[in-house]
Amino acid sequence: MPVGSLIRLARAGFVMAREGVFGIVDLPDLPPAQRIALRIVRVLERRSVRHKAADKRLSDALVRLGPSYVKLGQFLATRPDVVGRDIASDLTALQDQIPPFGMDEARRVVREQLGRPVEEIYASFEPPVAAASIAQVHPAEIEAADGTRRKVAVKVLRPGVAERFRRDLKSYYLIARLIERLHPPSRRLRPVAVVDTLARSVELEMDFRLEAAALSEMGENTQDDPGFRVPAVDWPRTAKAVLTMEWISGRKLSDVAGIAADGHDLPAIGANIIQSFLRHAVRDGFFHADMHQGNLFLEPDGTLVAVDFGITGRLGRAERRFLAEILFGFITRDYRRVAEVHFEAGYVPADQDVDVFAQAIRAIGEPIHGHDASEISMARLLTQLLEVTELFNMRTQTQLIMLQKTMVVVEGVARTLNPHLDMWHTAEPVVRGWIERNLGPAGRLQDAATGLAALGRLAADLPLLADRATRLSAELEAMTEKGLRFDAATAEAIGRAEARYTRSGRLALWVIAALLAIAVLG
């Protein structure tokens, strides 16, 4: 067992205890053993912490522990219903107000990455205006050929942050493996696979060229979307650890009071956040997976601008259909269909009872229908969801981790703008529209056209398959005439190859026949 990881875990627990973190969050229905353990740990609190406001304890501890723990704090900042409004308000500082690194270091990174001194690349390069766990952002200007200047934002990777994350991830892997070994029921949650997904996302987040590509793709996907856009990328001034993009003038969504003072409709903005995310996830299968308040701006005309695309998520067509049908089932209170989709997707083992599962889904869905967000305890709801997954032996779907995490974050951000948000009513137009377009008659026609195109491609390969089969037979005959013999394994492999080409040729012939029939009957 890695000693370094154990030491880092012990330090993390000690720092949390000393800062009084374990005394500020109290989830409902916590088992007695865990409650007793919390009381014991609280003995380690520093005396000075006991006089510190609860909303300062967690943020101070996370900053001391480093970047990966700051990421945790950014997530909790979107859940005032779980950790409390004061704590959530204080944690918003973790989104873009981490202590910055020095200008000399920033200039060195830019010079190493872009191959020239900062003065040759930018007309001006100013101190950072925002610093987060991974990078910080500097205002800068670019001089055009006609002498005019254009303001840009330059994102610079923190020196040494990649190595720090790698060390912390080793600790997370240690925790995950210990959980799987010591608590067999938790294996269905696949903690190691969850950490694998998080590790991969962090690795991608630290290559700004990939973030630039994500910005470009999202820009193309959303160019006609109402009230949403992303910054344009300056590709010649972008490298692995430096990203230059359009400067965004607007208020961050963390400045709720300022947005209200500007006269914006807060509930409408909250609805735009939810609906924009659902368009990206369900329509495009590509979404921003880190949509906390620090990564969202509101321009004077009310347009929502998303930045920091270091973490993104993708959904295949099947996952998008499952997501849309599950959401629509909750919206329409069709819990039987919600249950059926879970079984069709393989999220619930086939040996479970679909009717009993539908009953459990109803127990989750009914209490939140007809009630706005201010009346719902998200902490209790999450506890109930975990109990249901355990009751029906549901395994964690690693391909949906980013989606599930982002949905919680997005809803939390929207609730900071509209505490009375009705999630189902807000999501309904987007989800219903996708269902009608993709699962209705038009969608079925599109699926049929896609299938015919695939058949056409297979038919086009018939001459190639026939040629391969002929050449293989000729080569075998020539080798046999020379007296060559094959061992049993080789002969079996050759037989499989011949059979594969023969089957492929027959299938292609059937495809041609089908296409001809369609042409005649169509």
C-alpha positions in Angstrom: 0.0 0.0 0.0 1.6 3.4 -1.0 2.9 5.1 2.0 2.8 8.5 0.3 -0.9 8.2 -0.4 -1.6 7.2 3.2 0.3 10.2 4.5 -1.5 12.6 2.1 -4.9 11.1 3.2 -4.0 11.4 6.8 -2.9 15.0 6.3 -6.2 15.8 4.5 -8.2 14.4 7.3 -6.2 16.2 9.9 -6.5 19.5 8.1 -10.2 19.1 7.8 -10.6 18.2 11.4 -8.3 21.0 12.7 -10.2 23.6 10.6 -13.5 22.4 12.1 -15.0 21.1 8.7 -16.6 18.0 10.2 -18.8 20.2 12.4 -20.6 22.1 9.7 -22.2 19.5 7.4 -24.8 17.2 8.9 -26.5 15.0 6.3 -29.9 13.6 7.3 -30.4 9.9 8.1 -26.7 9.4 8.8 -26.2 6.0 10.6 -25.4 6.1 14.3 -21.8 4.8 13.8 -20.9 7.6 11.5 -22.4 10.2 13.8 -20.3 8.9 16.7 -17.2 9.0 14.5 -17.9 12.6 13.6 -18.1 13.5 17.3 -14.8 11.9 18.0 -13.0 13.7 15.1 -14.3 17.0 16.2 -12.1 16.7 19.3 -9.2 17.7 17.0 -10.6 21.1 16.2 -8.3 24.1 17.0 -9.7 26.4 19.7 -9.5 29.4 17.4 -11.7 27.6 14.8 -14.5 27.3 17.3 -14.9 31.1 17.1 -14.5 31.2 13.3 -17.7 31.5 11.2 -18.8 28.1 9.8 -18.8 29.5 6.3 -15.0 30.2 6.5 -13.9 26.8 7.8 -14.4 24.7 4.7 -12.9 27.2 2.2 -9.8 27.7 4.3 -9.2 24.0 4.6 -9.7 23.3 0.9 -7.3 26.1 -0.1 -4.7 24.6 2.3 -5.1 21.2 0.8 -4.6 22.2 -2.8 -6.1 22.2 -6.3 -8.0 18.9 -6.3 -9.7 19.8 -3.1 -10.6 23.3 -4.4 -12.5 21.5 -7.2 -14.6 19.8 -4.5 -15.3 23.2 -3.0 -16.4 24.6 -6.4 -19.0 21.9 -6.6 -20.3 22.4 -3.1 -20.7 26.1 -3.8 -23.5 25.3 -6.1 -25.4 23.4 -3.4 -26.6 25.8 -0.7 -29.4 23.4 0.0 -26.9 20.8 1.1 -24.2 22.8 2.9 -26.1 25.9 3.8 -26.4 29.3 2.1 -23.6 31.0 4.1 -21.1 28.2 3.4 -22.0 28.1 -0.3 -21.6 31.8 -0.6 -18.1 31.7 0.9 -17.1 28.8 -1.3 -17.9 30.7 -4.5 -14.6 32.5 -3.8 -12.9 29.2 -4.7 -14.1 29.4 -8.3 -11.9 32.3 -9.3 -10.3 33.9 -6.2 -7.5 31.5 -5.3 -4.2 33.3 -4.6 -2.5 33.9 -8.0 1.1 33.0 -8.9 3.5 35.7 -9.9 3.8 37.7 -13.1 7.4 36.5 -13.7 6.2 32.9 -13.6 3.3 33.7 -16.0 5.6 35.4 -18.4 8.0 32.5 -18.3 5.2 30.0 -19.1 4.0 32.2 -22.1 7.5 32.5 -23.4 8.2 28.7 -23.2 4.9 27.8 -24.7 4.7 30.4 -27.6 8.4 30.6 -28.3 8.7 34.4 -28.0 8.8 37.0 -25.2 5.4 38.3 -24.0 6.2 41.8 -25.4 6.4 40.4 -28.9 3.1 38.5 -28.7 0.9 41.0 -26.8 0.7 44.8 -27.0 0.0 44.7 -23.2 -0.1 41.9 -20.6 -1.6 42.8 -17.2 -1.7 41.1 -13.8 -4.3 38.3 -13.4 -8.0 39.2 -12.7 -9.0 35.7 -11.8 -7.1 32.7 -10.4 -8.5 29.2 -10.0 -7.2 25.8 -9.1 -5.8 25.0 -12.5 -4.9 28.3 -14.1 -5.3 32.1 -13.9 -6.5 34.7 -16.5 -4.6 37.8 -17.5 -6.1 40.7 -19.5 -4.1 41.5 -22.5 -4.3 43.4 -25.8 -3.4 42.5 -29.4 -2.4 45.1 -31.9 -3.9 44.7 -35.4 -2.1 45.6 -38.7 -4.0 48.9 -38.8 -2.8 49.9 -35.3 -6.0 49.2 -33.5 -6.0 47.1 -30.3 -8.2 44.3 -29.4 -8.6 43.1 -25.8 -8.2 39.4 -25.1 -8.1 37.0 -22.1 -4.9 34.9 -21.7 -5.3 31.8 -19.6 -2.0 30.5 -18.2 -1.6 27.0 -16.5 -0.3 27.0 -12.9 3.3 25.8 -12.8 3.5 22.4 -11.1 -0.2 21.9 -10.9 -0.2 18.7 -13.0 2.2 17.0 -10.6 0.1 18.1 -7.6 -3.0 16.6 -9.1 -1.2 13.4 -9.9 -0.2 13.0 -6.3 -3.8 13.7 -5.0 -5.3 11.3 -7.5 -3.1 8.5 -6.1 -4.7 9.2 -2.8 -8.2 9.0 -4.3 -7.3 5.7 -6.0 -6.2 4.4 -2.6 -9.5 5.4 -1.0 -11.5 3.8 -3.9 -9.6 0.5 -3.6 -9.9 0.4 0.1 -13.7 1.0 -0.2 -14.1 -1.8 -2.7 -12.0 -4.2 -0.6 -13.5 -3.4 2.8 -17.1 -2.8 1.9 -18.3 -5.2 -0.8 -21.8 -3.6 -1.3 -20.1 -0.4 -2.5 -18.5 -2.3 -5.5 -21.6 -1.7 -7.5 -20.8 2.0 -7.3 -17.5 1.3 -8.9 -15.4 3.8 -7.0 -12.2 3.0 -8.9 -13.9 3.5 -12.2 -15.2 6.8 -11.0 -11.7 8.0 -10.1 -10.5 6.7 -13.5 -13.1 9.1 -15.2 -12.1 12.0 -13.0 -8.4 11.4 -13.6 -9.0 11.4 -17.4 -11.0 14.6 -17.2 -8.2 16.3 -15.2 -5.6 15.2 -17.7 -7.6 16.6 -20.6 -8.3 19.8 -18.6 -4.6 20.6 -18.4 -4.1 20.7 -22.2 -5.4 24.1 -23.3 -5.3 23.0 -27.0 -8.1 20.6 -26.3 -10.0 23.3 -24.4 -9.6 25.6 -27.5 -11.0 22.8 -29.7 -13.9 22.3 -27.3 -14.7 26.1 -27.5 -14.6 25.9 -31.3 -17.0 22.9 -31.4 -19.4 24.4 -28.9 -19.4 27.7 -30.9 -20.4 25.8 -34.0 -23.1 23.8 -32.2 -24.7 26.9 -30.5 -24.3 29.6 -33.2 -28.1 29.8 -33.7 -29.1 29.3 -30.0 -31.0 32.1 -28.3 -29.2 33.8 -25.4 -26.1 31.6 -25.3 -22.6 31.8 -26.8 -18.9 31.1 -26.1 -15.7 33.2 -26.7 -13.8 33.0 -29.9 -10.3 31.4 -29.8 -7.1 33.1 -30.9 -5.4 30.0 -32.3 -1.9 31.5 -33.2 -1.5 32.5 -29.5 -2.7 29.2 -28.0 -0.5 26.3 -26.9 -0.7 23.4 -24.4 -0.3 25.7 -21.3 -1.5 29.0 -22.8 -5.0 29.8 -24.2 -5.8 33.2 -25.8 -9.4 34.0 -26.4 -11.9 36.8 -26.8 -12.4 39.1 -23.8 -15.9 38.8 -22.3 -17.4 42.0 -20.8 -20.1 41.1 -18.4 -21.0 40.1 -14.9 -20.2 36.7 -13.4 -23.2 34.8 -12.3 -21.8 34.7 -8.8 -22.7 38.5 -8.6 -26.4 37.9 -8.2 -27.0 41.3 -6.5 -25.2 43.1 -9.4 -27.2 41.2 -12.0 -30.4 42.1 -10.3 -29.3 45.8 -10.0 -28.8 45.8 -13.7 -32.5 45.0 -14.2 -32.1 41.5 -15.5 -34.9 38.9 -15.0 -33.2 36.4 -12.6 -35.8 33.6 -13.0 -35.4 33.9 -16.8 -31.6 33.6 -16.6 -32.0 30.5 -14.3 -34.3 28.9 -16.9 -31.8 29.8 -19.7 -29.0 28.0 -17.8 -31.1 24.8 -17.5 -32.4 24.9 -21.0 -29.0 25.7 -22.6 -27.4 22.8 -20.8 -30.1 20.4 -21.9 -29.9 21.5 -25.5 -26.2 20.8 -25.5 -26.5 17.4 -23.7 -29.6 16.0 -25.4 -29.4 17.7 -28.8 -25.7 17.8 -29.4 -24.3 15.1 -27.1 -21.6 17.5 -26.1 -21.8 19.7 -23.0 -19.8 22.0 -20.7 -19.1 19.8 -17.6 -18.0 22.5 -15.2 -20.8 25.1 -15.3 -20.4 26.7 -11.9 -21.0 30.4 -11.4 -17.3 31.4 -11.9 -17.5 30.0 -15.5 -20.6 31.8 -16.6 -21.0 35.5 -17.5 -24.0 37.6 -18.4 -23.5 40.3 -21.0 -25.5 43.5 -20.9 -28.0 42.3 -23.4 -28.7 39.2 -21.3 -26.7 36.7 -23.3 -25.2 33.9 -21.3 -21.5 33.3 -22.1 -19.7 30.1 -20.9 -16.0 30.0 -20.4 -13.4 27.4 -19.2 -14.1 24.4 -21.3 -11.4 22.3 -19.7 -13.9 19.7 -18.7 -16.6 18.6 -21.2 -18.8 15.6 -21.5 -20.2 13.5 -24.4 -23.2 11.3 -24.8 -23.8 8.8 -27.6 -27.2 8.8 -29.4 -28.4 5.9 -27.2 -27.5 7.7 -24.0 -29.2 10.9 -25.2 -32.4 8.9 -26.0 -32.3 7.3 -22.5 -31.7 10.7 -20.9 -34.5 12.4 -22.8 -37.0 9.6 -22.1 -36.2 9.5 -18.4 -36.5 13.2 -18.0 -39.7 13.3 -20.0 -41.1 10.4 -18.0 -40.5 12.4 -14.8 -42.0 15.5 -16.3 -45.2 13.6 -17.4 -45.2 11.4 -14.2 -45.0 8.3 -16.4 -42.9 6.4 -13.8 -43.5 3.0 -15.6 -41.8 4.3 -18.7 -39.0 5.8 -16.6 -38.5 2.3 -15.1 -38.6 0.6 -18.5 -36.0 2.9 -19.9 -33.7 2.1 -17.0 -34.0 -1.6 -17.9 -33.6 -1.0 -21.6 -30.4 1.0 -21.0 -29.0 -1.7 -18.7 -28.9 0.6 -15.7 -30.9 -1.8 -13.6 -30.0 -5.6 -13.7 -32.5 -7.7 -15.7 -33.3 -9.9 -12.7 -35.0 -7.0 -10.9 -38.8 -6.4 -11.1 -39.7 -3.5 -13.4 -43.0 -2.8 -11.5 -41.3 -2.6 -8.1 -38.6 -0.3 -9.6 -41.3 1.9 -11.0 -42.9 2.1 -7.6 -39.5 3.2 -6.1 -39.1 5.8 -8.9 -42.6 7.1 -8.0 -41.5 7.5 -4.4 -38.8 9.8 -5.6 -40.7 11.7 -8.3 -44.0 12.4 -6.6 -42.7 14.5 -3.6 -41.0 16.9 -5.9 -43.9 17.4 -8.3 -46.0 20.5 -7.5 -43.2 21.9 -5.3 -40.6 24.5 -6.1 -36.9 24.1 -5.2 -37.2 26.0 -2.0 -39.5 23.3 -0.6 -37.2 20.3 -1.6 -34.3 19.1 0.6 -31.7 18.1 -2.0 -29.6 16.4 0.7 -32.5 14.1 1.6 -33.3 13.5 -2.0 -29.7 12.4 -2.7 -29.8 10.1 0.2 -33.0 8.5 -1.1 -31.5 8.1 -4.6 -28.5 6.3 -3.1 -30.8 4.0 -1.2 -32.7 3.1 -4.3 -29.6 2.3 -6.3 -28.5 0.0 -3.5 -31.9 -1.7 -3.1 -31.9 -2.6 -6.8 -28.2 -3.5 -7.1 -27.6 -0.7 -9.7 -24.0 -0.2 -10.8 -22.5 3.2 -11.4 -22.5 4.1 -15.1 -19.1 5.7 -15.7 -20.2 7.1 -19.0 -22.8 9.2 -17.2 -20.7 10.5 -14.3 -20.0 13.8 -15.9 -23.6 14.2 -16.9 -24.9 13.5 -13.4 -22.4 15.8 -11.8 -23.1 18.6 -14.2 -26.9 18.3 -13.9 -26.5 18.8 -10.1 -24.2 21.8 -10.6 -26.4 23.4 -13.2 -29.5 23.1 -11.1 -27.6 24.5 -8.2 -26.5 27.6 -10.2 -30.0 28.2 -11.5 -31.3 28.0 -7.9 -29.0 30.7 -6.8 -30.8 33.0 -9.2 -34.3 31.6 -8.6 -34.8 29.8 -5.3 -38.3 28.8 -6.5 -37.1 27.1 -9.7 -39.3 24.3 -11.0 -36.8 22.0 -12.7 -39.4 19.9 -14.5 -41.4 22.8 -15.9 -38.2 24.5 -17.0 -36.8 21.4 -18.8 -40.1 20.4 -20.5 -39.9 22.5 -23.7 -36.4 21.3 -24.6 -37.0 17.7 -23.7 -40.4 17.5 -25.4 -39.0 19.1 -28.5 -36.2 16.6 -28.8 -38.6 13.7 -28.2 -40.9 14.9 -31.0 -38.0 15.5 -33.4 -36.1 12.3 -32.8 -38.6 9.7 -31.5 -41.6 10.7 -33.6 -42.2 10.0 -37.3 -39.5 12.4 -38.5 -36.9 10.7 -36.2 -37.9 7.2 -37.4 -37.5 8.3 -41.1 -34.0 9.7 -40.3 -33.1 6.4 -38.6 -34.3 4.5 -41.6 -32.3 6.7 -43.9 -29.2 6.1 -41.8 -29.7 2.3 -42.0 -30.1 2.4 -45.7 -26.9 4.4 -46.0 -25.0 1.8 -44.0 -26.4 -1.0 -46.2 -25.3 0.9 -49.3 -21.8 1.2 -47.9 -21.7 -2.5 -47.2 -22.9 -3.3 -50.7 -20.2 -1.1 -52.2 -17.6 -3.3 -50.4 -18.8 -6.4 -52.2 -16.1 -6.3 -55.0 -13.4 -5.9 -52.4 -14.7 -8.8 -50.3 -14.9 -11.0 -53.4 -11.3 -10.0 -54.5 -9.9 -10.8 -51.0 -11.6 -14.2 -51.0 -10.3 -15.1 -54.5 -6.7 -14.0 -53.6 -6.8 -16.0 -50.3 -7.9 -19.2 -52.1 -5.3 -18.8 -54.8 -2.5 -18.3 -52.3 -3.6 -21.4 -50.3 -3.7 -23.5 -53.4 -0.2 -22.4 -54.5 1.2 -23.1 -51.0 -0.4 -26.6 -51.0 1.1 -27.4 -54.4 4.5 -26.6 -53.0 4.0 -29.2 -50.3 3.5 -26.8 -47.5 1.5 -28.0 -44.5 0.0 -26.0 -41.6 -0.2 -26.8 -37.9 -3.7 -27.2 -36.4 -3.8 -23.6 -35.0 -2.8 -22.0 -38.3 -5.2 -24.1 -40.3 -8.0 -23.1 -38.0 -7.2 -19.4 -38.4 -7.1 -19.7 -42.2 -10.5 -21.5 -42.0 -12.0 -18.7 -40.0 -10.7 -16.1 -42.5 -12.2 -18.0 -45.4 -15.5 -18.3 -43.6 -15.5 -14.6 -42.7 -15.0 -13.5 -46.3 -17.6 -16.0 -47.5 -20.2 -14.8 -45.0 -19.4 -11.2 -45.8 -19.9 -11.9 -49.5 -23.2 -13.6 -48.9 -24.4 -10.7 -46.7 -23.4 -8.2 -49.3 -25.4 -10.1 -51.9 -28.4 -10.0 -49.6 -27.9 -6.3 -49.2 -27.9 -5.7 -52.9 -31.0 -7.7 -53.2 -32.7 -5.7 -50.5 -31.6 -2.4 -52.1 -33.0 -3.5 -55.4 -36.3 -4.5 -53.8 -36.5 -1.1 -52.1 -35.8 0.6 -55.4 -38.5 -1.4 -57.2 -41.1 -1.2 -54.5 -40.3 2.3 -53.3 
